[in-house]
Amino acid sequence: MSEAVTTIKYAPGEQGGTLQHYDLEPEVFEQFLDPYMKYTCGLYLSGKESLAEAQRQKMAFIAQKLGICGGERVLDVGCGWGSLLLFLAQQFSCQGWGVTPAPNQAKYILKKASDWHLATQIRVEQAYIQNLRLPAASFDAVTFVGCISHMSDKLGILQACYRALKPKGTIYISESCFRNPQKYKEFSESPGMRFVRDEVFGWGSLEPLSVIVSAVEDAGFSLTGLTDLTSHYQRTILDWMHNIKRNQASLEAIHPGIADKLLRYLELSNIAWGFTTKHYAIVATKKR
């Protein structure tokens, strides 16, 4: 089988940078995330949902945007703790291929897949997507859920994913963005942004939506949908903060200092929503 190969570049510090956050002990995230361990925004359709309900609704929303009917092969880039892989395998009998550079995440997903009797449906690569040779025209869908801001060469990565998709395949990207280029110019190097980028995540590049859309279109995709999820992320963060405060003693026992760092990061994020930053879901297709 031929492979989807392209030349992809790294920015200084990009490789290994985010491991300081995403490779923390899974027990840290268990203290404030939902049972699926989904570390991105939920979807609060009525406003009365619990965090767990909102996250299940969000994953169902992603499945709907991808046109998932059952049995599809899905590439989940930056798969985190495996929430979407597990959901699609469990609810739609999908075959999932997850990619994460974090050893703790890879081990966690494989164990959970085994515990949930989904091991034959889920494969996990502990790697950077930039370093993988993806089989050409082999996936029905590709997802980037809250991770493409940690990838500098968005165009190169999206070109590789375009080649890896089957004709008529769909890509879903959700990401936080600056409202516009002017806000990026004003705030991308602010003290709060540097704290989140350098001290919390280790590496990242939050950019205007237009940068991501341009990369999607330049890679060959046709944009088919855009959804503003900003208010849903704001509510998700409030639920996370509630859980962190409730479980602060447990968090401190697992990883001293992490609770205060998480709370500061989340507070800064919620202050910025709507004024400086937004959170969008982008859907695009490979037309042929």
MOFEN-V322027 format. One record per helix or strand of 2 or more residues. SS is the DSSP state (A for helix, B for strand). FROM is the first residue (numbers start at 1). LEN is the number of residues. If there is no record, write none. Layout:
ss=SS from=FROM len=LEN
ss=SS from=FROM len=LEN
//
This chain:
ss=B from=3 len=2
ss=A from=14 len=4
ss=A from=19 len=4
ss=A from=26 len=5
ss=A from=51 len=16
ss=B from=73 len=5
ss=A from=83 len=10
ss=B from=95 len=6
ss=A from=103 len=13
ss=A from=119 len=3
ss=B from=122 len=5
ss=A from=129 len=3
ss=B from=134 len=2
ss=B from=139 len=7
ss=A from=148 len=3
ss=A from=154 len=11
ss=B from=165 len=14
ss=A from=181 len=7
ss=A from=191 len=11
ss=A from=209 len=10
ss=B from=222 len=7
ss=A from=230 len=17
ss=A from=248 len=7
ss=A from=258 len=15
ss=B from=277 len=9
//
